[in-house]
Amino acid sequence: MTAFTVNLDAIKMTDEQFFQLCQDNKNLQFERNANGDLIIMPPTGGETSNRNAGITAQLWGWNEQTKLGMVFDSCGGFKLPNGSERAPDAAWIPLERWQQLTAAERQKFLPLCPDFAIELLSPSDSLKVTQQKMQEYLDNGTRLGWLIIPASRKVEIYRPHQEVEVLDAPERVSGEDVLPEFLLHLESIW
């Protein structure tokens, strides 16, 4: 089952109503684009879920060692500056940004764009739509993003003001200066 978009011109949801919709429907993942359209995504299959867990575990492990920030899995939502609400498959923000949030802001979709975002292309995802989402992250402040495409064993690397770099079957990818010394090992992801 693929994700689908619902135009909500007739129904204007507040941020609180959207958050409550997500809380009331935990079997589905929702996002909203900058136009306010609701994007409904079904749960992933076993392979994608396992790959996602591996990616998040590696990012979490690195962060536990360095204590440089906060890691979020695919259930964590971000309210981007352009008004869209997105949930990357894995994300990270520096500790200073987390500490600037109020206790109330930490309980809802975070009102910021992650510094680092990963999207893992599942069989039901559209490559073009996911690439557009990666560009949206950059346009809203992400400093480094990876689109991992298991079917072709490619990783697209997104950096501000640069062309997308495509790696063919890399063994690992580097967090560069955004995630110092972080290496995502891809053997188990492929």
N, C-alpha and C positions, 0 to 999 in steps of 0.2 A: 504494500500500500504506500503510495507516495504522499508527500505533503501537499496540501492545497490551501489556497488563499481565499478568504471571504472578505468582500468589500463591505464595510460597515457604515456606509454613508447614512443609512436610516437609523443606525444605532450608534450613538456616541458614548463610548465607555470612558469613564474617568480612569486614572491610573489605579486608584483603589479598587474599582470594579474589575479591571483587568487582572490585578493581582489576586482578587478573590476568585475569579473564574479559574485561574491557574491552580489555586489551592483546592478548589472543589472538584477538579478533574485531573487527579494525579496520574491517571493512566495515559494521558496525552501531554505532549509538550506544545506550548503555545509561544509564538513570537508575534510582535506587531512591527510592521515596517513604518517608515517615516510618514506615510500617508494615513496611518491608522488602520490599515487592513490587517485582519487577523490571519495568521499563518498557523495551521494546525498540522502537527507532525505526529504520526503514530510512533509507538515504541519501536526500537530497532530490533533486528534479528540477533541471534546469539553471537555470530562472528563479530558483528560490528560492536556489540556491547562489550565483548571480551577485549577487542582491540582498544576501545575507548577506556576501559578500566586500566589496561596496561599503560596507555599514554598518561593518564592522570596519575597513576602510581609512580611513574618515573619522575614526573614534574613535582609531585608531592614529596618524594624522597629527597630530591635535590633541595627543595625549599626547607625541609626539616633540618638539613645539614647547614644551610647558609643562613636561615632565618631572615631572608631579605624581603619577604612579602607574604601575600596570601594567595592560595591556590583555590580555584573553583572548578567543579565538574559541570557536566552538561545540564544539571538541574538549576544552576545559578543564573539568574537573569540580570542583565545590565540595561539601564535606561540611558541610551546614547544621547549625546548633545543634539542630534537631529530629530529626536523624539521617538525613534524606534526602540523597541525592547527586544533584545537578542540574548540568546543563550549559547555561547560557543561550546564546543565539545570539551574543551579545557581552556582555562584562562588564568592569568596571573596579574596582580597589581603589586607595586612596591608597598612596603609596610607603612611608609609615611602617608600614602593616599588612604589606606585603610583607617589609620588613626585620625584622619581629618573628618571621617564620617561620624555622624551622630549615632547613638544607639538605635534610634528609630530607623535611620537610613540603612543600617546594617541588617535589619529584619525584613526589608522589602527588596525589590530589585534595586541593585546598587545604582545610584545616580551618576554614573561615569562610564567611560569606555575603558576596557582593560588595556594595559600596556602591551600584553602578549595574549594572542588568541590562536587556538588550533581548531580547525574543522577537519573532521574525518569523513570523507565522502563514503556514504553507505550506498548499497545497490539501488535504493529507492530515491536517492538525492539526484537532483539535476546539477551537472557540473557547472553550467553557465550561471544558474541561480546562486550556487555556492561561491563561485568566483566573484559575483556581484556583492555577496555578503562580505567576503574578505576585503573587497575594496571599500565597502561601507565602514568596516572597522578602521581601516587606514584613514579614511576621510574624517573620522570622528576622534582620532587620537591614538590609535594603536601604533606602537613603535616597531612591532615585529609580529608577523603572522605566518602560520604554516597551514596550507591545505594539503592534507595527506590523501592520496588516491591509491588505495590498495590494489585495485583491479589492474592498473598499469604500473604499479610500483614507482610512482612519481611523487615528488613533494614540490609544491609551488611555494616559494618564499616571497612574502610581501613585506616591503619596507617603504617608508614614506619617501616620496619624490624619486623613486627608482622603478625601473622596469621589473616586472615579476621574473624571478629567477626560477627555472625549472630544473630539478635534479632528477636524474634517471637512476632508480634503484639504489639510493644511497644506503650505506650501512647505518649511518647516524647523521643527525643534523645538529648544528650548534646554536645555542641561545645567544651567541654573539655578545655584544656589550649590554644587551637588555637583561639577559639571564646569565651572568658571568659563570663560566665553567660548566654550564648545563649542556649535556649531550643527550639527545633522545635517541636511544638505540632502537632500530627499526626491524631487527631480525624477527622478533615475535609479532610485530605488527603486520609484516608481509605474510 
